Amino acid sequence: MSFLSSLFGGKALDPDKFKVLDAKAFKSAVKNKKVQLVDVRTPGEYRAGHIGKAVNIDLFQRQSFRSSFEKLDKGKPVYLYCRSGARSRKAARKVLDMGFEKVYDLKGGYMQW
């Protein structure tokens, strides 16, 4: 893998396992439902405002990121978001590499919510 591909995310994410949803579709998928909704921003960003019952798992905290995701159900879909969509895409790659079967990402992140 080249330096640029590692910097910008490498190979494409599997479309059978990863899908980007616009705000309307994301909202209908998570609203009033018991889903694995994860905010991958920093704790400060999370405290400033977050979506419903989202749990905060900071992408930048490598060890706690991994251990926190290990506690989630890999067989159930995970809904991710960050501020604008870049971090949640990186998080999606990590989560899929950990064995999660389905990951949804909020297009444009919390700024589009």
QUIZIJO-V314670 format. One record per residue. RES is the residue in one small letter. PHI is phi as a letter, one per 20 degrees, with the letter a starting at -180 (* if undefined). PSI is psi as a letter, one per 30 degrees, with the letter a starting at -180 (* if undefined). OMEGA is omega as a letter, one per 30 degrees, with the letter a starting at -180 (* if undefined). Layout:
res = {RES & RES}
phi = {PHI & PHI}
psi = {PSI & PSI}
omega = {OMEGA & OMEGA}
//
This chain:
res = {m & s & f & l & s & s & l & f & g & g & k & a & l & d & p & d & k & f & k & v & l & d & a & k & a & f & k & s & a & v & k & n & k & k & v & q & l & v & d & v & r & t & p & g & e & y & r & a & g & h & i & g & k & a & v & n & i & d & l & f & q & r & q & s & f & r & s & s & f & e & k & l & d & k & g & k & p & v & y & l & y & c & r & s & g & a & r & s & r & k & a & a & r & k & v & l & d & m & g & f & e & k & v & y & d & l & k & g & g & y & m & q & w}
phi = {* & f & g & f & f & f & f & d & o & m & f & f & f & f & f & f & d & c & b & e & d & f & g & f & f & f & f & f & f & d & f & l & c & e & c & e & d & c & e & e & e & f & g & f & f & f & f & f & q & b & e & k & e & f & e & e & c & f & g & f & e & g & f & f & g & f & f & f & f & f & e & e & e & f & e & d & f & d & d & d & b & c & f & c & o & f & f & f & f & f & f & g & g & f & f & f & f & e & o & f & e & b & c & d & c & f & f & m & m & f & f & e & f}
psi = {k & l & e & e & e & e & e & g & f & b & l & k & k & j & f & f & f & k & k & k & k & l & e & e & e & e & e & f & e & f & k & g & l & j & l & j & k & k & j & g & l & l & e & e & e & e & f & f & k & l & k & c & g & k & k & j & j & k & e & f & i & e & e & f & e & e & e & e & f & f & f & l & j & f & f & k & k & k & j & l & l & b & e & f & f & e & e & e & e & e & e & e & e & e & e & e & f & f & g & k & f & k & k & k & k & j & k & f & a & f & f & f & *}
omega = {a & l & a & a & l & l & a & l & l & a & a & l & a & a & l & a & a & l & l & a & l & a & a & a & l & a & a & l & a & a & l & l & l & a & l & a & a & l & a & l & l & l & l & l & l & a & a & l & l & a & l & a & l & l & a & l & a & l & a & l & a & a & a & l & a & a & l & l & l & a & a & a & a & a & l & l & l & l & a & l & l & a & a & l & a & a & a & l & l & l & l & l & a & a & l & l & l & l & l & a & a & a & l & a & l & l & l & l & a & l & l & a & *}
//
